[in-house]
Amino acid sequence: MNTASISEIKQELSTLSATELLALCIRLSKYKKENKELLNYLLFEVNDEQAFVEMVKNSITNDFETVNKVNLYFAKKTIRKILKIANKHIKHTASKEVEVQVLMHFCTTMELSGIPFKKNIALSNLYQSQLKKIEKVINSMHEDLQYDYLKALDKMRYNR
């Protein structure tokens, strides 16, 4: 079975009535939780992006409180899960500013959590890769925003 391209899907959707589009959206949201979450974001949270960012940050902070700080194996699994959820929320917004804010909060919370992640190569690499990802996104932003975020990123790098 060949999947249609985005432009073909867009053309076909433009020919449908409002009720048919509604039925398709409902059907999409029934089959996959991620589709439902994206639809929820687009309908209810897209207008107040800052509140959404704060909700994601609070979620990250709360999730870090449940991390097993004694056993680094379990800590690593939980931290990866937290990062996966954060990246899903970032993907919903498709905003570079939100991505930088959420990832910076993730890294800061990881530092403040008391987890000895520097002792574990995988966790240390995960942390470093997030810093690189943040820097890459910052470099693709507007110059005025770059300055502020790069300053905060440098502060994160040198406070370790």
KEKELO-564071 format. One record per residue: x, y, z of N, C-alpha, C in turn; residue number from 0; residue in three letters. Coordinates in Angstrom, 3 decimals. Last residue first. Layout:
N
+----------+----------+----------+----------+----------+----------+----------+----------+----------+-----+-----+
!      n.u !      n.v !      n.w !     ca.u !     ca.v !     ca.w !      c.u !      c.v !      c.w !   i !  aa !
+----------+----------+----------+----------+----------+----------+----------+----------+----------+-----+-----+
!        X !        Y !        Z !        X !        Y !        Z !        X !        Y !        Z ! NUM ! Ala !
...
+----------+----------+----------+----------+----------+----------+----------+----------+----------+-----+-----+
***
This chain:
160
+----------+----------+----------+----------+----------+----------+----------+----------+----------+-----+-----+
!      n.u !      n.v !      n.w !     ca.u !     ca.v !     ca.w !      c.u !      c.v !      c.w !   i !  aa !
+----------+----------+----------+----------+----------+----------+----------+----------+----------+-----+-----+
!   28.948 !   23.818 !   36.391 !   29.037 !   22.398 !   36.744 !   30.198 !   22.104 !   37.606 ! 159 ! Arg !
!   28.946 !   26.326 !   35.443 !   28.568 !   26.151 !   36.847 !   28.673 !   24.707 !   37.307 ! 158 ! Asn !
!   29.414 !   26.256 !   32.742 !   30.538 !   26.578 !   33.613 !   30.198 !   26.511 !   35.101 ! 157 ! Tyr !
!   26.956 !   25.586 !   31.546 !   28.163 !   24.794 !   31.264 !   29.258 !   25.018 !   32.303 ! 156 ! Arg !
!   25.187 !   27.558 !   32.436 !   24.941 !   26.157 !   32.770 !   26.203 !   25.317 !   32.598 ! 155 ! Met !
!   26.356 !   29.796 !   31.289 !   26.254 !   29.736 !   32.736 !   26.020 !   28.291 !   33.191 ! 154 ! Lys !
!   25.931 !   29.197 !   28.628 !   27.301 !   29.274 !   29.141 !   27.316 !   29.178 !   30.657 ! 153 ! Asp !
!   23.122 !   29.424 !   28.618 !   23.761 !   28.134 !   28.320 !   25.198 !   28.119 !   28.834 ! 152 ! Leu !
!   22.735 !   32.137 !   29.118 !   22.218 !   31.149 !   30.076 !   22.875 !   29.781 !   29.870 ! 151 ! Ala !
!   23.949 !   33.133 !   26.802 !   24.445 !   33.539 !   28.115 !   24.011 !   32.525 !   29.176 ! 150 ! Lys !
!   22.292 !   32.074 !   24.891 !   23.692 !   31.633 !   24.930 !   24.337 !   31.990 !   26.258 ! 149 ! Leu !
!   19.916 !   33.495 !   25.421 !   19.963 !   32.053 !   25.641 !   21.399 !   31.524 !   25.699 ! 148 ! Tyr !
!   20.675 !   36.144 !   24.771 !   20.162 !   35.796 !   26.102 !   20.295 !   34.309 !   26.398 ! 147 ! Asp !
!   21.525 !   35.841 !   22.056 !   22.404 !   36.393 !   23.083 !   21.957 !   35.965 !   24.479 ! 146 ! Tyr !
!   19.275 !   34.855 !   20.666 !   20.495 !   34.057 !   20.789 !   21.350 !   34.539 !   21.951 ! 145 ! Gln !
!   17.483 !   36.917 !   20.550 !   17.198 !   35.802 !   21.444 !   18.444 !   34.952 !   21.675 ! 144 ! Leu !
!   18.806 !   38.476 !   18.650 !   18.469 !   39.039 !   19.959 !   18.197 !   37.939 !   20.979 ! 143 ! Asp !
!   19.017 !   36.765 !   16.375 !   20.203 !   37.202 !   17.111 !   19.902 !   37.738 !   18.498 ! 142 ! Glu !
!   16.793 !   33.941 !   16.177 !   17.082 !   35.352 !   15.920 !   18.212 !   35.813 !   16.848 ! 141 ! His !
!   18.235 !   30.563 !   15.930 !   17.239 !   31.558 !   16.338 !   17.680 !   32.971 !   15.939 ! 140 ! Met !
!   20.171 !   28.725 !   15.557 !   19.236 !   28.911 !   14.442 !   18.153 !   29.946 !   14.754 ! 139 ! Ser !
!   21.512 !   28.609 !   17.943 !   22.211 !   29.189 !   16.794 !   21.303 !   29.406 !   15.592 ! 138 ! Asn !
!   19.672 !   27.199 !   19.493 !   19.906 !   28.624 !   19.762 !   20.560 !   29.294 !   18.554 ! 137 ! Ile !
!   19.995 !   24.642 !   18.453 !   18.713 !   25.330 !   18.277 !   18.883 !   26.835 !   18.493 ! 136 ! Val !
!   22.633 !   24.116 !   19.270 !   22.280 !   24.056 !   17.851 !   20.980 !   24.813 !   17.583 ! 135 ! Lys !
!   22.394 !   24.257 !   22.056 !   23.249 !   25.208 !   21.342 !   22.902 !   25.258 !   19.853 ! 134 ! Glu !
!   20.704 !   22.080 !   22.528 !   20.272 !   23.427 !   22.896 !   21.075 !   24.459 !   22.105 ! 133 ! Ile !
!   22.388 !   20.016 !   21.707 !   21.113 !   20.223 !   21.017 !   20.591 !   21.635 !   21.286 ! 132 ! Lys !
!   24.402 !   20.223 !   23.614 !   24.718 !   20.438 !   22.198 !   23.460 !   20.731 !   21.395 ! 131 ! Lys !
!   22.917 !   19.566 !   25.887 !   23.548 !   20.880 !   25.796 !   23.906 !   21.216 !   24.346 ! 130 ! Leu !
!   22.248 !   16.954 !   25.233 !   21.175 !   17.937 !   25.362 !   21.740 !   19.355 !   25.295 ! 129 ! Gln !
!   24.746 !   15.774 !   25.308 !   24.042 !   15.822 !   24.022 !   22.880 !   16.814 !   24.068 ! 128 ! Ser !
!   25.328 !   15.973 !   28.039 !   26.131 !   16.726 !   27.066 !   25.422 !   16.834 !   25.715 ! 127 ! Gln !
!   23.391 !   14.164 !   29.060 !   23.401 !   15.573 !   29.467 !   24.145 !   16.426 !   28.445 ! 126 ! Tyr !
!   24.254 !   11.814 !   27.844 !   22.895 !   12.300 !   27.615 !   22.815 !   13.787 !   27.941 ! 125 ! Leu !
!   26.810 !   11.558 !   28.960 !   26.666 !   11.770 !   27.513 !   25.291 !   12.301 !   27.155 ! 124 ! Asn !
!   26.054 !   11.085 !   31.601 !   26.875 !   12.250 !   31.284 !   26.779 !   12.583 !   29.797 ! 123 ! Ser !
!   24.690 !    8.691 !   31.292 !   23.967 !    9.880 !   31.766 !   24.746 !   11.154 !   31.457 ! 122 ! Leu !
!   26.802 !    7.034 !   30.386 !   25.586 !    7.203 !   29.583 !   24.823 !    8.461 !   29.996 ! 121 ! Ala !
!   28.686 !    7.186 !   32.496 !   29.032 !    7.659 !   31.147 !   27.781 !    7.939 !   30.322 ! 120 ! Ile !
!   28.303 !    8.365 !   35.683 !   27.776 !    7.401 !   34.725 !   27.996 !    7.949 !   33.319 ! 119 ! Asn !
!   29.152 !   10.466 !   37.155 !   29.811 !    9.179 !   37.399 !   29.383 !    8.114 !   36.397 ! 118 ! Lys !
!   27.472 !   12.515 !   36.614 !   28.834 !   12.618 !   36.063 !   29.591 !   11.306 !   36.217 ! 117 ! Lys !
!   25.173 !   12.085 !   38.038 !   25.182 !   11.671 !   36.634 !   26.566 !   11.765 !   35.995 ! 116 ! Phe !
!   24.147 !   11.652 !   40.824 !   25.560 !   11.756 !   40.413 !   25.745 !   11.316 !   38.964 ! 115 ! Pro !
!   21.436 !   13.688 !   41.517 !   21.828 !   12.437 !   40.884 !   23.288 !   12.584 !   40.437 ! 114 ! Ile !
!   20.522 !   16.083 !   42.364 !   21.369 !   15.337 !   43.290 !   21.792 !   13.981 !   42.740 ! 113 ! Gly !
!   19.077 !   17.849 !   40.806 !   18.389 !   16.677 !   41.370 !   19.219 !   15.905 !   42.389 ! 112 ! Ser !
!   20.344 !   19.869 !   39.483 !   19.890 !   20.137 !   40.848 !   19.294 !   18.915 !   41.546 ! 111 ! Leu !
!   20.795 !   18.727 !   36.937 !   21.919 !   19.157 !   37.773 !   21.513 !   19.281 !   39.240 ! 110 ! Glu !
!   18.165 !   18.357 !   36.106 !   19.045 !   17.193 !   36.235 !   20.246 !   17.527 !   37.116 ! 109 ! Met !
!   17.321 !   20.965 !   35.960 !   16.689 !   20.084 !   36.942 !   17.542 !   18.840 !   37.164 ! 108 ! Thr !
!   18.923 !   21.799 !   33.815 !   19.044 !   22.440 !   35.130 !   18.470 !   21.545 !   36.220 ! 107 ! Thr !
!   17.919 !   20.151 !   31.757 !   19.321 !   20.069 !   32.170 !   19.540 !   20.673 !   33.555 ! 106 ! Cys !
!   15.211 !   21.003 !   31.679 !   15.550 !   19.592 !   31.875 !   16.977 !   19.467 !   32.409 ! 105 ! Phe !
!   15.529 !   23.700 !   31.060 !   14.938 !   23.326 !   32.346 !   15.261 !   21.859 !   32.673 ! 104 ! His !
!   16.549 !   23.414 !   28.510 !   17.364 !   24.062 !   29.548 !   16.832 !   23.715 !   30.939 ! 103 ! Met !
!   14.350 !   22.228 !   27.271 !   15.597 !   21.469 !   27.401 !   16.535 !   22.087 !   28.438 ! 102 ! Leu !
!   12.471 !   24.332 !   27.457 !   12.194 !   23.027 !   28.063 !   13.487 !   22.243 !   28.268 ! 101 ! Val !
!   13.736 !   26.448 !   26.052 !   13.305 !   26.611 !   27.437 !   13.116 !   25.267 !   28.134 ! 100 ! Gln !
!   14.144 !   25.311 !   23.500 !   15.281 !   25.750 !   24.305 !   14.885 !   25.852 !   25.779 !  99 ! Val !
!   11.474 !   24.828 !   22.731 !   12.447 !   23.742 !   22.788 !   13.620 !   24.114 !   23.677 !  98 ! Glu !
!   10.412 !   27.382 !   22.727 !    9.891 !   26.401 !   23.671 !   10.887 !   25.261 !   23.833 !  97 ! Val !
!   11.910 !   28.450 !   20.594 !   11.994 !   29.036 !   21.934 !   11.525 !   28.047 !   22.998 !  96 ! Glu !
!   11.076 !   26.903 !   18.442 !   12.468 !   26.816 !   18.894 !   12.639 !   27.380 !   20.299 !  95 ! Lys !
!    8.164 !   25.006 !   18.204 !    8.723 !   26.324 !   18.465 !   10.142 !   26.166 !   19.008 !  94 ! Ser !
!    6.454 !   22.833 !   18.081 !    7.252 !   23.177 !   16.891 !    7.828 !   24.591 !   16.997 !  93 ! Ala !
!    4.712 !   21.685 !   19.935 !    4.734 !   23.132 !   19.760 !    5.429 !   23.560 !   18.479 !  92 ! Thr !
!    5.140 !   18.909 !   19.737 !    3.793 !   19.457 !   19.585 !    3.836 !   20.950 !   19.266 !  91 ! His !
!    7.835 !   18.645 !   20.349 !    7.392 !   18.365 !   18.982 !    5.994 !   18.924 !   18.729 !  90 ! Lys !
!    7.772 !   19.121 !   23.057 !    8.483 !   20.051 !   22.188 !    8.009 !   19.885 !   20.753 !  89 ! Ile !
!    6.459 !   16.831 !   23.932 !    5.812 !   18.133 !   24.104 !    6.458 !   19.186 !   23.210 !  88 ! His !
!    8.440 !   14.981 !   23.267 !    7.104 !   14.859 !   22.663 !    6.371 !   16.197 !   22.772 !  87 ! Lys !
!   10.514 !   15.764 !   24.912 !   10.670 !   15.903 !   23.462 !    9.336 !   15.787 !   22.738 !  86 ! Asn !
!    9.422 !   15.025 !   27.393 !    9.721 !   16.439 !   27.111 !    9.844 !   16.669 !   25.611 !  85 ! Ala !
!    9.346 !   12.248 !   27.076 !    8.095 !   12.990 !   27.255 !    8.304 !   14.473 !   26.938 !  84 ! Ile !
!   12.100 !   11.756 !   26.926 !   11.213 !   11.342 !   25.831 !    9.894 !   12.113 !   25.891 !  83 ! Lys !
!   12.963 !   12.632 !   29.420 !   13.415 !   13.329 !   28.214 !   12.524 !   12.994 !   27.019 !  82 ! Leu !
!   11.756 !   10.701 !   31.041 !   11.423 !   12.114 !   31.223 !   11.789 !   12.901 !   29.967 !  81 ! Ile !
!   13.102 !    8.422 !   30.108 !   11.642 !    8.515 !   29.970 !   11.194 !    9.973 !   30.080 !  80 ! Lys !
!   15.690 !    9.009 !   30.917 !   15.395 !    8.867 !   29.487 !   13.897 !    8.981 !   29.214 !  79 ! Arg !
!   15.270 !    8.935 !   33.661 !   15.672 !   10.191 !   33.027 !   15.413 !   10.130 !   31.525 !  78 ! Ile !
!   14.687 !    6.214 !   34.052 !   13.681 !    7.227 !   34.361 !   14.008 !    8.553 !   33.674 !  77 ! Thr !
!   17.125 !    5.007 !   33.307 !   15.871 !    4.642 !   32.628 !   14.811 !    5.718 !   32.831 !  76 ! Lys !
!   18.877 !    6.198 !   35.144 !   19.068 !    6.401 !   33.708 !   17.781 !    6.093 !   32.945 !  75 ! Lys !
!   17.931 !    5.175 !   37.542 !   17.905 !    6.621 !   37.316 !   18.001 !    6.916 !   35.822 !  74 ! Ala !
!   18.537 !    2.497 !   37.257 !   17.130 !    2.897 !   37.265 !   16.983 !    4.406 !   37.042 !  73 ! Phe !
!   21.345 !    2.805 !   37.312 !   20.693 !    2.094 !   36.211 !   19.230 !    2.515 !   36.114 !  72 ! Tyr !
!   21.976 !    4.020 !   39.711 !   22.087 !    4.813 !   38.481 !   21.455 !    4.120 !   37.278 !  71 ! Leu !
!   20.412 !    3.962 !   42.677 !   20.796 !    3.051 !   41.608 !   20.790 !    3.816 !   40.279 !  70 ! Asn !
!   19.768 !    6.335 !   44.095 !   20.756 !    5.390 !   44.598 !   21.297 !    4.513 !   43.476 !  69 ! Val !
!   17.705 !    7.785 !   43.078 !   19.014 !    8.427 !   43.120 !   20.120 !    7.489 !   43.572 !  68 ! Lys !
!   15.118 !    7.335 !   41.071 !   15.882 !    6.558 !   42.039 !   17.316 !    7.083 !   42.036 !  67 ! Asn !
!   12.870 !   10.033 !   40.633 !   14.025 !    9.285 !   40.133 !   14.735 !    8.589 !   41.299 !  66 ! Val !
!   10.846 !   11.684 !   41.397 !   10.599 !   10.243 !   41.533 !   11.783 !    9.388 !   41.088 !  65 ! Thr !
!   11.636 !   14.212 !   40.777 !   11.527 !   13.883 !   42.195 !   11.322 !   12.389 !   42.416 !  64 ! Glu !
!   11.378 !   14.325 !   38.050 !   12.727 !   14.165 !   38.594 !   12.700 !   13.836 !   40.088 !  63 ! Phe !
!    8.644 !   14.820 !   37.822 !    9.168 !   13.515 !   37.417 !   10.573 !   13.278 !   37.960 !  62 ! Asp !
!    8.503 !   17.492 !   38.653 !    7.844 !   16.448 !   39.441 !    8.375 !   15.060 !   39.104 !  61 ! Asn !
!    9.965 !   18.698 !   36.547 !   10.411 !   18.822 !   37.936 !    9.806 !   17.723 !   38.802 !  60 ! Thr !
!    8.321 !   18.045 !   34.365 !    9.713 !   17.583 !   34.417 !   10.231 !   17.603 !   35.846 !  59 ! Ile !
!    5.978 !   19.412 !   35.109 !    5.944 !   17.970 !   34.912 !    7.352 !   17.381 !   34.999 !  58 ! Ser !
!    6.883 !   22.029 !   35.043 !    6.422 !   21.452 !   36.314 !    6.390 !   19.938 !   36.244 !  57 ! Asn !
!    7.410 !   22.228 !   32.276 !    8.496 !   22.375 !   33.246 !    8.110 !   21.775 !   34.597 !  56 ! Lys !
!    4.807 !   21.957 !   31.283 !    5.826 !   20.965 !   30.925 !    6.980 !   21.017 !   31.913 !  55 ! Val !
!    3.645 !   24.269 !   32.369 !    3.092 !   22.948 !   32.694 !    4.108 !   21.852 !   32.401 !  54 ! Met !
!    5.195 !   26.230 !   31.125 !    5.245 !   26.089 !   32.583 !    4.705 !   24.735 !   33.035 !  53 ! Glu !
!    4.359 !   25.817 !   28.485 !    5.767 !   25.621 !   28.851 !    5.896 !   25.424 !   30.356 !  52 ! Val !
!    1.664 !   26.541 !   28.741 !    2.015 !   25.180 !   28.335 !    3.454 !   24.866 !   28.724 !  51 ! Phe !
!    1.934 !   29.218 !   29.326 !    1.327 !   28.343 !   30.334 !    1.646 !   26.881 !   30.025 !  50 ! Ala !
!    3.002 !   30.041 !   26.881 !    3.798 !   30.171 !   28.103 !    3.240 !   29.302 !   29.223 !  49 ! Gln !
!    0.926 !   29.633 !   25.049 !    2.138 !   28.819 !   24.957 !    2.963 !   28.879 !   26.236 !  48 ! Glu !
!   -2.070 !   29.748 !   24.649 !   -1.289 !   30.187 !   25.806 !   -0.035 !   29.327 !   25.905 !  47 ! Asp !
!   -2.990 !   28.587 !   22.291 !   -3.167 !   30.029 !   22.486 !   -2.354 !   30.581 !   23.647 !  46 ! Asn !
!   -2.642 !   25.850 !   22.487 !   -1.806 !   26.586 !   21.543 !   -1.891 !   28.097 !   21.768 !  45 ! Val !
!   -4.383 !   24.382 !   24.074 !   -3.208 !   24.977 !   24.699 !   -2.361 !   25.847 !   23.782 !  44 ! Glu !
!   -6.628 !   23.300 !   22.709 !   -6.796 !   23.940 !   24.009 !   -5.590 !   24.722 !   24.514 !  43 ! Phe !
!   -5.985 !   22.304 !   20.111 !   -7.306 !   22.866 !   20.404 !   -7.323 !   23.733 !   21.660 !  42 ! Leu !
!   -3.359 !   21.410 !   20.170 !   -3.781 !   22.338 !   19.120 !   -5.117 !   23.005 !   19.422 !  41 ! Leu !
!   -3.408 !   19.631 !   22.377 !   -2.555 !   20.818 !   22.389 !   -3.065 !   21.859 !   21.389 !  40 ! Tyr !
!   -5.228 !   17.730 !   21.391 !   -5.520 !   18.443 !   22.631 !   -4.693 !   19.726 !   22.713 !  39 ! Asn !
!   -3.772 !   16.775 !   19.211 !   -5.048 !   17.444 !   18.980 !   -5.456 !   18.264 !   20.207 !  38 ! Leu !
!   -1.676 !   15.570 !   20.616 !   -1.417 !   16.674 !   19.691 !   -2.684 !   17.471 !   19.424 !  37 ! Leu !
!   -3.091 !   13.588 !   22.012 !   -2.356 !   14.617 !   22.748 !   -2.053 !   15.827 !   21.861 !  36 ! Glu !
!   -4.054 !   12.061 !   19.889 !   -5.005 !   12.701 !   20.802 !   -4.322 !   13.830 !   21.576 !  35 ! Lys !
!   -1.683 !   11.124 !   18.827 !   -2.563 !   11.956 !   18.001 !   -3.544 !   12.732 !   18.874 !  34 ! Asn !
!   -0.784 !    9.601 !   21.005 !   -0.014 !   10.761 !   20.579 !   -0.842 !   11.698 !   19.697 !  33 ! Glu !
!   -2.617 !    7.508 !   21.099 !   -2.597 !    8.470 !   22.187 !   -1.855 !    9.746 !   21.775 !  32 ! Lys !
!   -4.511 !    6.540 !   18.341 !   -3.192 !    6.690 !   18.908 !   -3.204 !    7.800 !   19.948 !  31 ! Lys !
!   -7.233 !    6.291 !   17.681 !   -6.311 !    5.188 !   17.444 !   -4.947 !    5.337 !   18.070 !  30 ! Tyr !
!   -8.780 !    8.547 !   18.140 !   -9.138 !    7.298 !   18.804 !   -8.018 !    6.265 !   18.738 !  29 ! Lys !
!   -7.884 !   10.575 !   16.507 !   -7.592 !   10.675 !   17.936 !   -7.924 !    9.396 !   18.692 !  28 ! Ser !
!   -8.908 !    9.782 !   14.023 !   -7.465 !    9.813 !   14.251 !   -7.135 !    9.806 !   15.739 !  27 ! Leu !
!  -11.644 !   10.172 !   14.514 !  -11.142 !    8.829 !   14.228 !   -9.635 !    8.747 !   14.449 !  26 ! Arg !
!  -11.723 !   12.927 !   14.817 !  -12.144 !   12.066 !   15.924 !  -11.582 !   10.661 !   15.731 !  25 ! Ile !
!  -10.913 !   13.674 !   12.227 !  -10.122 !   14.057 !   13.404 !  -10.452 !   13.180 !   14.603 !  24 ! Cys !
!  -13.023 !   12.635 !   10.673 !  -11.655 !   12.157 !   10.479 !  -10.770 !   12.470 !   11.687 !  23 ! Leu !
!  -15.188 !   14.146 !   11.630 !  -15.200 !   12.691 !   11.785 !  -13.795 !   12.110 !   11.621 !  22 ! Ala !
!  -14.375 !   16.684 !   10.777 !  -14.562 !   16.411 !   12.199 !  -14.515 !   14.908 !   12.458 !  21 ! Leu !
!  -14.498 !   16.327 !    8.024 !  -13.216 !   16.620 !    8.666 !  -13.272 !   16.319 !   10.160 !  20 ! Leu !
!  -17.258 !   15.988 !    7.742 !  -16.365 !   14.890 !    7.366 !  -14.975 !   15.083 !    7.982 !  19 ! Glu !
!  -18.140 !   18.489 !    8.549 !  -18.536 !   17.309 !    9.333 !  -17.650 !   16.113 !    9.005 !  18 ! Thr !
!  -17.035 !   20.135 !    6.549 !  -16.649 !   20.303 !    7.949 !  -16.995 !   19.077 !    8.785 !  17 ! Ala !
!  -16.161 !   18.187 !    3.577 !  -16.991 !   19.135 !    4.334 !  -16.515 !   19.186 !    5.786 !  16 ! Ser !
!  -13.241 !   18.010 !    1.456 !  -14.196 !   17.457 !    2.421 !  -14.992 !   18.555 !    3.121 !  15 ! Leu !
!  -11.281 !   19.129 !   -0.065 !  -12.537 !   18.808 !   -0.747 !  -13.616 !   18.314 !    0.214 !  14 ! Thr !
!   -9.091 !   19.344 !    1.531 !   -9.760 !   20.589 !    1.146 !  -11.087 !   20.339 !    0.440 !  13 ! Ser !
!   -8.192 !   16.722 !    1.671 !   -8.858 !   17.307 !    2.835 !   -9.607 !   18.585 !    2.467 !  12 ! Leu !
!   -6.940 !   16.518 !   -0.830 !   -8.123 !   15.703 !   -0.550 !   -8.902 !   16.268 !    0.636 !  11 ! Glu !
!   -4.798 !   18.292 !   -0.486 !   -5.779 !   18.491 !   -1.560 !   -7.077 !   17.748 !   -1.256 !  10 ! Gln !
!   -3.452 !   17.031 !    1.632 !   -3.974 !   18.387 !    1.798 !   -5.042 !   18.685 !    0.752 !   9 ! Lys !
!   -2.666 !   14.655 !    0.402 !   -3.588 !   14.604 !    1.550 !   -4.240 !   15.966 !    1.744 !   8 ! Ile !
!   -0.909 !   15.708 !   -1.479 !   -2.089 !   14.962 !   -1.924 !   -3.137 !   14.874 !   -0.815 !   7 ! Glu !
!    1.022 !   16.824 !    0.212 !    0.260 !   17.701 !   -0.692 !   -0.996 !   16.998 !   -1.212 !   6 ! Ser !
!    2.018 !   14.544 !    1.494 !    1.322 !   15.580 !    2.268 !    0.482 !   16.471 !    1.358 !   5 ! Ile !
!    1.311 !   11.558 !   -0.465 !    2.170 !   12.632 !    0.024 !    1.330 !   13.660 !    0.791 !   4 ! Ser !
!   -0.015 !    8.353 !    0.518 !   -0.068 !    9.601 !   -0.250 !    0.870 !   10.635 !    0.360 !   3 ! Ala !
!    1.498 !    5.201 !    0.544 !    0.958 !    6.308 !    1.312 !    1.028 !    7.577 !    0.469 !   2 ! Thr !
!    0.666 !    2.131 !   -0.938 !    1.423 !    3.375 !   -1.029 !    0.717 !    4.472 !   -0.245 !   1 ! Asn !
!    0.838 !   -1.177 !    0.000 !    0.000 !    0.000 !    0.000 !    0.884 !    1.242 !    0.000 !   0 ! Met !
+----------+----------+----------+----------+----------+----------+----------+----------+----------+-----+-----+
***
